[in-house]
């Protein structure tokens, strides 16, 4: 369970980073 939670949290963090970089590149 702990590993799953860590995986999901890291996935969300990576999604935020990707969205942020995508927005910067789109502008």
N, C-alpha and C positions, 0 to 999 in steps of 0.2 A: 504494500500500500504506500509506504513512504517513497519507494522508488517511483511508483506511478505518479504520485503527487509532484515529486521533483521534476519528472519528465514533462508533465503538463505545464508546470510553472515555467520551465525553461522554454517550452514551445511557445507559450504566450509571450515571453520576453523576446524571442527571436521574431515573432510576428510583428511586435511593436517596432522593433529595429527595422525590419523590412519595410513596413508601412512608412516609417519616418524617412528612410532613404529614398523610397519611391516617390513620396511627396516632394522631397527636395529636388530630385531629378526631373520630376514633371514640371515644376515651376521653372 
